Amino acid sequence: MRKRIFILLIVLMSLSLIGIISIQAYYINESVKNEKEHFKFNVITALNYVSNIIEENELETAFKNVQKLDKDKVLDSTNVSQLLVYRKNNTTNETLIYKSNVLEENYKLSSSLFDIGLDSLDITNIIGNSTTEVYTDFGPADKDLKSPIAEIIRNNGSINEAQRISFEKSYKAISKRTPIHKRVSETEIRKLLAEKLKKDGIDINFELAIYSNDLATKVSSENFENKPNSTFKVPIFYDENRQTPYRLLVNFPDDDKFILSGVIGMILLSVIFTLIIILAYTSAILQLVKQRKISQIKSDFINNMTHEFKTPIATINLALDAIKNPKIINNETKVLRYLKMIKDENKRMHAQVENVLRISKLEKNELNISKERVKLHDLIEDAIMHVELIIEDRKGYIKTFLNADKSSVLANDTHFTNVIVNILDNAIKYSPNAPEIEVYTENVGTNIVLKIKDHGSGMSKAVAKRVFEKFYREHTGNIHNVKGHGLGLAYVKRIVEDHQGHISVESEKDKGSTFIIKLPLIS
């Protein structure tokens, strides 16, 4: 896959994922907003309902109290004149009514009627033919005993709708002078509001209060706080002109939790599915990157394999052609030399094929590695023997410092010998000059540590991190001065890990490398 197409695919997939997440977030946000609006609507509806009920209950109570009045006593002008004393305020054109040393039970008037000043309703009608003309906020009063209260008393509590409306208007005009805490209690509001909210599916704690002209009144729950962004309010106790300074307020400490509880299922499912999509997308991208990387590695491997096999095959062909030459075939020394070259090149190709097969079997868990008690020092000496001739040929050396007192490990002697040989072979290959190698062992706790140090070309930190990856080789452009396919150290790592060991490398460019293997000891 071309790099541009690969990048384009990733960009398009990323944009699609971002779009899906954005749409999910938008709909979740809209759902939460709808829940908040629904909650607000239900609360405002409940508050209006409670406000109306409280006003209706107050009017109904007042009406029933008026129905209980004794017609004969109340309408007797002498008694009434003794009962009520009034004074006109010349500044405000308002009639003020006072009680004057009257025993309520003598006139069958309840205390609630006195509290609200009900005796001031159209007082001239109750007084009868008094020569004093009294004005209320509604203008001159009726002198013909046709006021709402007079009609109610006169008709023994029976009035028509028009008279009822007139009574309510007159009552509201007077009752607005009564302190709010005498008209309704916090307990009454809480009971009505809780019942209504519960019917609408809102069963959570709330705090309430009544404010007058934005100032708190005595009607308030203990923990109420007037928070502008989270407090709901409606008017309550309208007067005769449909005006009121009072507002019934309520807020909910846990309203956010309650609102979210309605959409939490959808939110969780959206989050889960979105996470699945993100994980799947990430996995797909990683797989694409990995596959592209593997494709590049395989291409490099084929190129390297072709290059490395091309030389020995050409050498073998040349050696065979030389042997066929009549002048050479009779020269035993030259024939033996060419045969040795063929054997060495063939052996080198065979070793590379074996490395590929070993790695393949290890990945499929098909490589049978039987282990037994062996001395690590013996394996080290055996491995050194395999490369000793090469070291001597390059005028180098291998020095051993086998300082470990205990070296018994559970290992497969063949495979672990190959591990050490591979590391030594790398040390030789990556030493531009005569190889100088030291081998150390020491006991650390219940482990034995093997260190193989060379003074070769070394490697950068970036290369050291990836040196054990299959097919990985440091890029050197078109220069193939070091033979290999990046398989040897991958094989080493797999074998060491199969022996419950650990391998690492410490290296510095142009100063050499140290491979460190740690294996558990056995008693």
ChimeraX attribute file (.defattr): number of C-alpha atoms within 10 A of each C-alpha:
attribute: neighborCount
match mode: 1-to-1
recipient: residues
	/A:1	7
	/A:2	7
	/A:3	9
	/A:4	9
	/A:5	10
	/A:6	13
	/A:7	11
	/A:8	11
	/A:9	13
	/A:10	17
	/A:11	12
	/A:12	11
	/A:13	15
	/A:14	16
	/A:15	12
	/A:16	12
	/A:17	16
	/A:18	13
	/A:19	12
	/A:20	14
	/A:21	17
	/A:22	12
	/A:23	12
	/A:24	16
	/A:25	15
	/A:26	12
	/A:27	13
	/A:28	18
	/A:29	13
	/A:30	12
	/A:31	17
	/A:32	20
	/A:33	13
	/A:34	14
	/A:35	18
	/A:36	18
	/A:37	13
	/A:38	13
	/A:39	18
	/A:40	15
	/A:41	12
	/A:42	18
	/A:43	21
	/A:44	17
	/A:45	16
	/A:46	22
	/A:47	25
	/A:48	18
	/A:49	15
	/A:50	24
	/A:51	21
	/A:52	16
	/A:53	14
	/A:54	19
	/A:55	17
	/A:56	14
	/A:57	12
	/A:58	17
	/A:59	17
	/A:60	13
	/A:61	14
	/A:62	19
	/A:63	19
	/A:64	11
	/A:65	18
	/A:66	22
	/A:67	18
	/A:68	15
	/A:69	21
	/A:70	16
	/A:71	17
	/A:72	12
	/A:73	14
	/A:74	22
	/A:75	19
	/A:76	13
	/A:77	18
	/A:78	13
	/A:79	14
	/A:80	18
	/A:81	15
	/A:82	13
	/A:83	19
	/A:84	18
	/A:85	13
	/A:86	15
	/A:87	11
	/A:88	15
	/A:89	11
	/A:90	8
	/A:91	6
	/A:92	8
	/A:93	13
	/A:94	16
	/A:95	17
	/A:96	15
	/A:97	18
	/A:98	15
	/A:99	15
	/A:100	11
	/A:101	9
	/A:102	11
	/A:103	11
	/A:104	12
	/A:105	9
	/A:106	9
	/A:107	17
	/A:108	15
	/A:109	19
	/A:110	15
	/A:111	12
	/A:112	14
	/A:113	17
	/A:114	15
	/A:115	16
	/A:116	20
	/A:117	19
	/A:118	21
	/A:119	22
	/A:120	23
	/A:121	21
	/A:122	24
	/A:123	26
	/A:124	23
	/A:125	23
	/A:126	27
	/A:127	23
	/A:128	18
	/A:129	13
	/A:130	14
	/A:131	8
	/A:132	8
	/A:133	13
	/A:134	22
	/A:135	19
	/A:136	19
	/A:137	13
	/A:138	12
	/A:139	10
	/A:140	12
	/A:141	19
	/A:142	17
	/A:143	18
	/A:144	12
	/A:145	20
	/A:146	16
	/A:147	22
	/A:148	23
	/A:149	30
	/A:150	23
	/A:151	19
	/A:152	23
	/A:153	22
	/A:154	20
	/A:155	12
	/A:156	15
	/A:157	18
	/A:158	12
	/A:159	16
	/A:160	9
	/A:161	8
	/A:162	10
	/A:163	17
	/A:164	17
	/A:165	12
	/A:166	15
	/A:167	23
	/A:168	20
	/A:169	17
	/A:170	23
	/A:171	24
	/A:172	21
	/A:173	18
	/A:174	20
	/A:175	21
	/A:176	17
	/A:177	11
	/A:178	12
	/A:179	13
	/A:180	18
	/A:181	13
	/A:182	12
	/A:183	17
	/A:184	16
	/A:185	15
	/A:186	17
	/A:187	12
	/A:188	11
	/A:189	21
	/A:190	18
	/A:191	11
	/A:192	17
	/A:193	22
	/A:194	18
	/A:195	14
	/A:196	20
	/A:197	17
	/A:198	12
	/A:199	12
	/A:200	14
	/A:201	10
	/A:202	17
	/A:203	13
	/A:204	14
	/A:205	11
	/A:206	17
	/A:207	19
	/A:208	25
	/A:209	25
	/A:210	28
	/A:211	22
	/A:212	14
	/A:213	11
	/A:214	11
	/A:215	10
	/A:216	14
	/A:217	15
	/A:218	14
	/A:219	20
	/A:220	22
	/A:221	16
	/A:222	10
	/A:223	11
	/A:224	17
	/A:225	17
	/A:226	18
	/A:227	10
	/A:228	9
	/A:229	7
	/A:230	14
	/A:231	17
	/A:232	19
	/A:233	20
	/A:234	18
	/A:235	19
	/A:236	22
	/A:237	23
	/A:238	17
	/A:239	18
	/A:240	18
	/A:241	9
	/A:242	9
	/A:243	11
	/A:244	15
	/A:245	15
	/A:246	21
	/A:247	21
	/A:248	22
	/A:249	22
	/A:250	26
	/A:251	22
	/A:252	16
	/A:253	16
	/A:254	11
	/A:255	17
	/A:256	12
	/A:257	11
	/A:258	18
	/A:259	19
	/A:260	15
	/A:261	14
	/A:262	14
	/A:263	15
	/A:264	15
	/A:265	11
	/A:266	13
	/A:267	20
	/A:268	11
	/A:269	11
	/A:270	17
	/A:271	16
	/A:272	12
	/A:273	12
	/A:274	16
	/A:275	13
	/A:276	12
	/A:277	15
	/A:278	16
	/A:279	12
	/A:280	12
	/A:281	16
	/A:282	13
	/A:283	12
	/A:284	14
	/A:285	16
	/A:286	12
	/A:287	12
	/A:288	14
	/A:289	14
	/A:290	12
	/A:291	12
	/A:292	16
	/A:293	12
	/A:294	14
	/A:295	13
	/A:296	12
	/A:297	17
	/A:298	13
	/A:299	12
	/A:300	16
	/A:301	19
	/A:302	13
	/A:303	13
	/A:304	18
	/A:305	17
	/A:306	11
	/A:307	13
	/A:308	19
	/A:309	17
	/A:310	12
	/A:311	12
	/A:312	19
	/A:313	15
	/A:314	12
	/A:315	17
	/A:316	20
	/A:317	13
	/A:318	14
	/A:319	20
	/A:320	15
	/A:321	12
	/A:322	16
	/A:323	21
	/A:324	13
	/A:325	11
	/A:326	9
	/A:327	10
	/A:328	15
	/A:329	14
	/A:330	12
	/A:331	11
	/A:332	11
	/A:333	11
	/A:334	16
	/A:335	18
	/A:336	13
	/A:337	13
	/A:338	21
	/A:339	16
	/A:340	13
	/A:341	16
	/A:342	20
	/A:343	12
	/A:344	14
	/A:345	19
	/A:346	16
	/A:347	13
	/A:348	15
	/A:349	15
	/A:350	11
	/A:351	12
	/A:352	18
	/A:353	12
	/A:354	12
	/A:355	17
	/A:356	17
	/A:357	12
	/A:358	18
	/A:359	20
	/A:360	14
	/A:361	13
	/A:362	16
	/A:363	10
	/A:364	9
	/A:365	10
	/A:366	10
	/A:367	13
	/A:368	9
	/A:369	15
	/A:370	11
	/A:371	15
	/A:372	11
	/A:373	14
	/A:374	16
	/A:375	16
	/A:376	25
	/A:377	19
	/A:378	13
	/A:379	21
	/A:380	20
	/A:381	13
	/A:382	17
	/A:383	21
	/A:384	20
	/A:385	13
	/A:386	15
	/A:387	17
	/A:388	14
	/A:389	12
	/A:390	15
	/A:391	21
	/A:392	13
	/A:393	10
	/A:394	12
	/A:395	12
	/A:396	17
	/A:397	16
	/A:398	18
	/A:399	13
	/A:400	16
	/A:401	11
	/A:402	16
	/A:403	12
	/A:404	17
	/A:405	10
	/A:406	18
	/A:407	24
	/A:408	20
	/A:409	21
	/A:410	19
	/A:411	24
	/A:412	19
	/A:413	20
	/A:414	13
	/A:415	17
	/A:416	20
	/A:417	20
	/A:418	20
	/A:419	23
	/A:420	21
	/A:421	22
	/A:422	19
	/A:423	20
	/A:424	26
	/A:425	17
	/A:426	19
	/A:427	25
	/A:428	24
	/A:429	17
	/A:430	21
	/A:431	20
	/A:432	14
	/A:433	14
	/A:434	16
	/A:435	23
	/A:436	19
	/A:437	23
	/A:438	17
	/A:439	19
	/A:440	16
	/A:441	24
	/A:442	18
	/A:443	18
	/A:444	13
	/A:445	9
	/A:446	11
	/A:447	20
	/A:448	23
	/A:449	21
	/A:450	25
	/A:451	20
	/A:452	22
	/A:453	24
	/A:454	26
	/A:455	23
	/A:456	25
	/A:457	19
	/A:458	21
	/A:459	21
	/A:460	14
	/A:461	14
	/A:462	9
	/A:463	15
	/A:464	17
	/A:465	13
	/A:466	13
	/A:467	22
	/A:468	22
	/A:469	15
	/A:470	19
	/A:471	20
	/A:472	18
	/A:473	18
	/A:474	13
	/A:475	9
	/A:476	9
	/A:477	6
	/A:478	6
	/A:479	7
	/A:480	12
	/A:481	10
	/A:482	13
	/A:483	13
	/A:484	17
	/A:485	21
	/A:486	21
	/A:487	22
	/A:488	26
	/A:489	20
	/A:490	18
	/A:491	23
	/A:492	22
	/A:493	21
	/A:494	20
	/A:495	22
	/A:496	19
	/A:497	13
	/A:498	13
	/A:499	19
	/A:500	13
	/A:501	17
	/A:502	17
	/A:503	18
	/A:504	15
	/A:505	18
	/A:506	16
	/A:507	21
	/A:508	16
	/A:509	12
	/A:510	14
	/A:511	12
	/A:512	20
	/A:513	24
	/A:514	22
	/A:515	18
	/A:516	17
	/A:517	20
	/A:518	22
	/A:519	25
	/A:520	20
	/A:521	20
	/A:522	14
	/A:523	10
